[in-house]
Amino acid sequence: MTVAFCGLRLAHPIVNGSGTFDAIAARRAFGDGLVEQFPFAAFVSKTITLEPRVGNPPPRLYETPAGLINSIGLPNKGLRGYLDTDLPELARLPVPLITNVMGSTAEDLCTLVEALDDRDEVDALELNVSCPNVRTGLDIGADPVELAAVLREVRPRTGKPLIVKLTPNTADVGAAAQAAEDAGADAVSLINTLRAYAPHPERAGVPWLGNATGGLSGPAIRAVALAQVREVAARVAIPVVGMGGVQSGVHAARMLEVGATLVAVGTESFRDPAAGTRISRELDDLFAKSGDNIG
Ligand code: RRO
């Protein structure tokens, strides 16, 4: 079941959520086999910023009854490190590469986008305007007016497909999606994690996470993700990448039913690094059983 997405032709509709699958570490840990049988139809990189970042203080993870709270805080090598060290490795993957970027100012974002536009190894860009774990002073994804203003500066800097990763931590995700489309986004992706607090299990009033709050992912957020993807898909004409708690082919089918073109798998890959392969097979089986009419 190939899928057309922003001018790319993908082998199936399952991709990874940014930051939830480290393809370079996976090759080291599991060997070339995992990379040759790559679990995803396109690879979305972890978010990169202009300058290197060390990320948030530990602890960075907290398990909830049906999910995971992370407060990773965007550790990355910065643009230079990505271009020099990671990009040559990621270019060897057998699938298109989508590079995810985040800036604390529109100027930073423009620099990132221009530098990546120059690189043939990068097939598309995803703009992260939705990380719950950094205080940038620029919560652009939550404010449609600000989001559109930043996108109008960034859009002309690249001819590559531009995907905007929306935040669920806003009153009106449909308005944010509409603003992204109006300002020239080629696609939107959602949902990023829901802002969440993890209490210390033994010390009353003390946060567990080093950064106090984090972002909730996993099965706990699936129903929220479906509601937001459904709302956004009904509102915009550009393709939607739906994600949030997808663990099976049936879950992926539900995302497609509410209007997603692609489905991203995130937290499930931590449990099973080959989850993408399994979920795309399960989806194929569902299509085979019921034609185009998945029930
Ligand atoms: O690095 C992170 O803490 C992080 C990012 Br950039 C994001 O977009 N979403 C998330 O849950 N964590």
Residues whose N, C-alpha, C, O or C-beta is under 5 A from the ligand:
A	BS01	RRO	T47 S71 I72 G73 L74 S130 C131 P132 N133 T193 G215
